[in-house]
Amino acid sequence: MQTVIMDRDALGSFLTRHRNSLQPADVGVAAGPRRRAVGLRREEVAQLAGMSTDYYTRLEQGRSTQPSSQILGSVARALRLTPDERDYLFRVAGLDAPDRHGGGDYVAPALLRVLDRLTDTPALIISVLGETLVQNEPAVALFGDASQYTGLERSEVYRWFVHPETERRRYPEHDRDRQSRAHVASLRAALGAMGSNSRASELVRELSRSSPEFVSLWERQEVHRRFTDHKTLVHPELGEIEVDCQVLFTEDESQALLVLTAPPRTEAAGKLELLAVLGSQQFATER
């Protein structure tokens, strides 16, 4: 087996070039006055990637140890890299490029560009397995911070059946059975697309082992991918919020941007505006 060696010079040059090619507006960052940087500042990329400025600086300057795949995935997302550019980033960092159909933290740049411009209503990007990949501040305020989850817990489908006492509180009791069926039907569609050796298959195995309710619904053989919807969500501080959910898919339908809105001048619209103004610090959902 051939050993892949980290090329620090190539890695640093690649990161610097792509950082300099981006403007703050490209990634939803306020430019601010007296800006001298050609593109993004290192601290801005670090913040977008969820790491320290010192660590990102060492990556660019070729002074870091080999970064993990999680770190590289976050950097690729922050720099809005295409799949080909993301693969190159991994290889010059001494790692195999990720399976493009295997999930992970990569987010399609086209969806990120749209999300960057949605600041006044909840919006989030999810994977075909119901994993929240990115969410804006109103979405954090409405749903809670999804970045806390790891492993199978990242999938909303998994949490829905394994932790129903906490995961289902965001929906009215009368709508929970419908949501359960929708989750299972969506997972079956994902399994058909991803195959028997995929993470979708792993989810099915684990849920079949741990949830009799899931097994019962799985046996119904329903297949359906439902994102566009009209539903009621329950917020711990604001109460019920009636919303319309619209979706924008990537070309391969592996990721989707969900946008939640309400008709103008309605009580629900007022509550969404309050979420956007006050953000997640005031209304952090208890998970």
C-alpha positions in Angstrom: 0.0 0.0 0.0 1.5 3.3 -1.1 2.0 5.9 1.7 0.6 9.3 0.9 3.0 12.1 2.2 1.9 15.5 3.3 3.1 18.3 1.0 3.2 21.3 3.3 4.2 23.8 0.6 1.5 22.7 -1.8 -1.1 22.7 1.1 -0.1 26.2 2.2 -0.1 27.7 -1.3 -3.4 26.1 -2.1 -5.1 27.5 1.1 -3.6 30.9 0.6 -4.7 31.2 -3.0 -8.3 30.2 -2.3 -8.5 32.4 0.8 -7.3 35.4 -1.2 -9.9 34.6 -4.0 -12.8 35.0 -1.6 -14.5 38.3 -0.5 -16.4 38.6 2.8 -19.7 38.9 0.9 -19.0 35.5 -0.7 -19.2 33.8 2.6 -21.7 36.0 4.4 -19.1 37.9 6.5 -19.4 41.7 7.1 -16.4 43.5 5.4 -16.2 46.2 8.0 -14.3 49.5 7.6 -10.6 50.1 6.7 -10.2 46.6 5.2 -6.7 45.9 3.7 -6.8 42.2 3.1 -6.9 41.1 -0.5 -9.5 38.4 0.3 -10.6 36.8 3.5 -8.5 37.2 6.6 -7.0 34.1 8.2 -9.1 34.7 11.3 -12.3 34.8 9.2 -11.5 31.4 7.6 -10.7 30.0 11.0 -14.0 31.2 12.4 -15.9 29.8 9.5 -14.1 26.4 9.9 -14.6 26.3 13.7 -10.9 26.3 14.6 -8.3 28.7 16.2 -6.7 31.3 14.1 -3.3 30.1 15.3 -3.9 26.5 14.0 -5.2 27.7 10.6 -2.2 30.0 10.3 0.1 27.1 10.9 -1.6 25.1 8.2 -1.0 27.9 5.7 2.6 28.4 6.8 3.4 24.6 6.6 4.1 24.4 10.4 1.3 22.1 11.4 1.2 18.4 11.9 -0.9 16.4 9.5 -4.5 17.7 9.9 -7.4 15.3 10.4 -10.1 14.6 7.8 -12.6 16.5 10.0 -10.3 19.6 10.0 -9.8 19.4 6.2 -13.6 19.0 5.7 -14.2 22.1 7.7 -11.6 24.1 5.8 -13.0 22.9 2.5 -16.4 24.1 3.5 -15.1 27.5 4.8 -13.3 28.1 1.5 -16.3 27.0 -0.6 -14.2 24.4 -2.4 -15.7 22.3 -5.2 -15.5 18.5 -4.9 -12.4 18.4 -7.1 -10.7 21.1 -5.1 -11.7 19.3 -1.8 -10.2 16.1 -3.1 -6.9 17.9 -4.0 -6.8 19.5 -0.5 -7.0 16.1 1.1 -4.3 14.6 -1.1 -1.7 17.3 -0.6 -2.4 17.0 3.1 -1.4 13.3 3.0 -4.9 11.8 3.2 -7.1 9.8 0.8 -9.9 11.9 -0.7 -13.2 11.1 0.9 -15.9 9.0 -0.8 -18.1 11.5 -2.6 -21.1 9.5 -1.8 -20.1 8.7 1.8 -21.4 11.8 3.5 -19.1 13.7 5.9 -18.9 17.4 6.5 -18.6 18.6 2.9 -21.3 21.0 1.9 -22.1 22.0 -1.7 -20.8 25.6 -2.3 -23.9 26.5 -4.3 -26.1 25.8 -1.3 -23.7 27.6 1.1 -23.9 30.7 -1.1 -27.7 30.8 -0.7 -27.6 30.1 3.0 -25.1 32.9 3.5 -27.8 35.3 2.3 -30.6 34.0 4.5 -30.2 35.8 7.8 -33.8 36.7 8.7 -35.5 33.2 8.7 -34.4 29.7 9.9 -32.4 27.8 7.2 -30.2 24.8 7.3 -28.4 22.4 5.0 -29.0 18.7 5.7 -27.7 15.4 4.2 -29.8 12.7 2.7 -29.6 11.0 6.1 -31.0 13.9 8.0 -27.7 15.2 9.3 -27.6 19.0 9.8 -24.4 20.1 8.1 -24.8 23.9 8.5 -27.5 26.1 10.1 -27.9 29.8 10.4 -28.5 31.6 13.7 -32.3 31.6 13.5 -32.2 27.8 12.9 -30.0 27.3 15.9 -32.4 29.3 17.9 -35.3 27.2 16.7 -33.8 23.7 16.6 -30.7 23.9 18.9 -27.1 23.6 17.9 -26.6 20.4 15.8 -22.8 20.7 15.9 -22.9 18.9 19.3 -23.7 15.6 17.7 -21.3 12.9 16.5 -21.5 9.5 14.9 -25.0 8.1 14.3 -26.4 10.8 16.6 -25.9 13.3 13.8 -28.8 11.8 12.0 -32.2 13.2 13.0 -33.7 9.9 12.0 -31.6 8.1 14.5 -32.3 10.5 17.3 -36.0 10.5 16.5 -36.3 6.8 17.3 -33.5 6.3 19.9 -34.2 9.5 21.9 -37.9 10.2 21.3 -38.4 11.9 24.7 -36.2 14.8 23.7 -36.2 14.8 19.9 -40.0 14.8 19.4 -40.7 17.7 21.7 -40.3 20.1 18.8 -43.5 18.7 17.2 -47.1 18.6 18.5 -48.1 15.2 19.7 -50.8 14.8 17.0 -48.2 15.1 14.3 -45.5 12.8 15.6 -46.8 9.6 13.9 -46.7 11.3 10.5 -43.2 12.5 11.2 -42.1 8.9 12.2 -43.4 7.5 8.9 -41.8 10.3 6.9 -38.4 9.6 8.6 -38.6 5.9 7.8 -39.7 6.5 4.2 -36.9 9.0 3.6 -34.3 6.5 5.1 -35.5 3.8 2.7 -35.1 6.2 -0.2 -31.6 7.0 1.0 -30.7 3.3 1.3 -31.9 2.7 -2.3 -29.6 5.5 -3.5 -26.5 4.8 -1.3 -26.5 0.9 -1.4 -26.2 -1.9 1.1 -22.6 -1.1 2.2 -23.4 2.6 3.1 -24.0 4.6 6.2 -27.7 4.4 5.4 -27.5 0.7 5.8 -25.6 1.1 9.1 -28.4 3.4 10.3 -31.1 0.8 9.4 -29.2 -2.0 11.2 -28.8 0.1 14.4 -32.4 1.3 14.4 -33.7 -2.2 13.8 -31.7 -3.4 16.8 -32.8 -0.6 19.1 -36.3 0.5 18.1 -39.3 -1.8 17.8 -41.3 1.2 16.5 -38.8 1.6 13.6 -39.0 -2.1 12.8 -42.8 -1.9 12.5 -42.7 1.1 10.2 -39.8 -0.3 8.2 -41.9 -3.3 7.3 -44.5 -1.0 5.6 -42.0 -0.7 2.7 -42.8 3.0 2.2 -40.4 5.1 0.1 -40.7 8.8 0.0 -38.5 11.9 0.3 -40.5 14.7 1.8 -39.0 18.0 2.6 -41.5 20.6 1.3 -44.1 20.7 4.0 -46.5 22.8 6.1 -46.1 22.0 9.8 -46.1 23.2 13.3 -43.0 23.4 15.4 -42.9 23.8 19.2 -40.3 26.2 20.6 -39.7 26.0 24.4 -40.0 29.8 24.8 -42.2 30.9 22.0 -44.6 28.0 21.8 -46.1 26.7 18.6 -44.9 28.2 15.3 -46.7 27.3 12.1 -44.2 27.3 9.2 -43.9 26.4 5.5 -40.7 24.4 4.7 -39.3 24.8 1.2 -36.3 22.9 -0.2 -33.4 23.4 -2.7 -31.5 20.2 -3.6 -28.0 19.7 -5.0 -28.0 18.2 -8.5 -27.4 14.6 -7.1 -30.0 15.2 -4.3 -27.4 14.2 -1.6 -27.9 17.5 0.2 -30.8 19.9 0.6 -31.2 23.5 1.8 -34.3 23.8 4.0 -35.9 27.3 4.4 -38.7 27.9 7.0 -41.0 30.8 6.4 -44.4 32.0 7.5 -47.0 34.3 5.8 -46.3 38.0 6.3 -48.0 39.8 9.2 -49.0 36.5 10.9 -48.2 35.6 14.5 -45.8 32.9 13.2 -43.9 35.4 11.1 -43.5 37.6 14.2 -42.1 34.7 16.1 -39.6 33.9 13.3 -38.5 37.6 13.3 -38.0 37.4 17.0 -35.7 34.4 16.6 -33.7 36.2 13.9 -33.3 39.3 16.1 -32.5 37.6 19.4 -30.6 34.6 18.1 -29.6 31.4 19.8 -28.2 33.0 23.0 -31.6 34.0 24.2 -33.6 31.0 22.9 -31.2 28.1 23.1 -33.3 24.9 22.7 -32.7 22.5 25.6 -31.7 19.1 24.0 
